[in-house]
Amino acid sequence: MLKHRGFPGRLPGTDFQFTIRRASKSGAARLIARERHADRRPGDRRADAAFMAALWAHFGAEPFMRGNLDAGRLSWLFGREVVPAEEPFDPQCYEAMLRIDVARARASFPDAFDAEAQA
């Protein structure tokens, strides 16, 4: 399992996890597209936005390997802002390649891309 060095491990001051420490002996947790409802808690929304900002800062528009990124956090974005970068795609593989759908991510998380405009 590839460990993304320099990627934040969690949202500061919370228990919202962004990465995992070690690979599971039973294999990677399956990525699924989770439904984000309008009534989600503000903390959950902040975690999604911070995770998207970290993905953008770390990888940009280039394809990236899933590696040690947390499956639960990725699943909130999977199928919309984060999409498979290869066919066939294995949702239970640490080596699976993903990419950010930039247009959709900018529409969903405009603040995650503000730092780019200010730089």
N, C-alpha and C positions, 0 to 999 in steps of 0.2 A: 504494500500500500504506500503510495506516494504521500509524503507529508509536505504540505504547503508551508514552507518556512516563511515567517513574517505575516502570515494570515492571522487575524485576531481569533483567539480561542472562544471568546464569548462576548456578549454585549456588556461593556463595563458596568459594574454595579448591580448586575442581575444574574440570574441563573439560566439565561437564554444562551444555549450552547451553539457554537458555530463549527467546531471541529471535534473530532474524536481522537483519543490518545493512541489507541491500538486497534488493529484489525480484529474482527470477531473470528473465532475459530470456525463458526458455522457459516461464514461468508458475510458479504455486505448486506445491509438492510435494503429492501426493495424501495426504489424511488416510485412514488405515486403522485399523481396530480391531486392535491388537496384543495377543496373548495374554500375560498376566503370569503366569509360573509361580512356584510357591512357592519354588523354589531360586534365585531371582534374587539377585544380589550385594547386600550391604547398601548399597553406594554408590548403586546404581540405585534401591533402595527409598527412600533418603533424598532423591534427586533428584525422584522422583515426589511424595513428600510435600511437599517444599519448593515444587514447581511448583504443586501444588494449593493450598497455603497462599497463594502469591502470587496465583493466580487469584481465590481467595475474597477476599483483602484488596483487590484492585484492582477487581473487578467485582461481588462478592457474587452474589446470585441473579438479577441483571439479565442480559438477553442482551448479548453482546459480539461485536464483529467480530474475525475471526481475525487480520487485519493481519499484524504482524511476529512473531507467536508461532511458535516453531519447530515444524514439522510432525512431526518425529521425537518430540519430547517430548509434543506433543498426542496423537499416535497411541497412546501408552501409556495414555491416559485416555479416548480417543475411543470412543464407543459404550457406555460405562459411566458414568463420572462426568461426562464432558463429552459433550453430545448436541447435535444440530442444533436450532437455534431457529427454523428456517424450512423451508417446503416449497415448491418442490423445493429440495433442498440440493445444492450443487456442492462436492465435496470437494477440488477443485483451484482454488479461488477465494480470493484474499486478502480479498474483501469478504464472504465467507460468515459468517453469524451463528450463534453457538454459545451455549450456556448450561450452567451447572452443574446436574446432577441432584443437588440438595442432599441428599436422603435417602440416595442411593447413595454420594455423596462422604463424608458423615459416617460411614457404615458402614465404608468402605474406609480413610479417613484421619482418624480422630477427632482426632489431634493437630493437624491443620491448622485445626481449628475451636476448639481450646482457648483460643487468644489472645482470641477473641471472648467466651468465657465469663469470662475473667479480667479483661477490660476494664470 
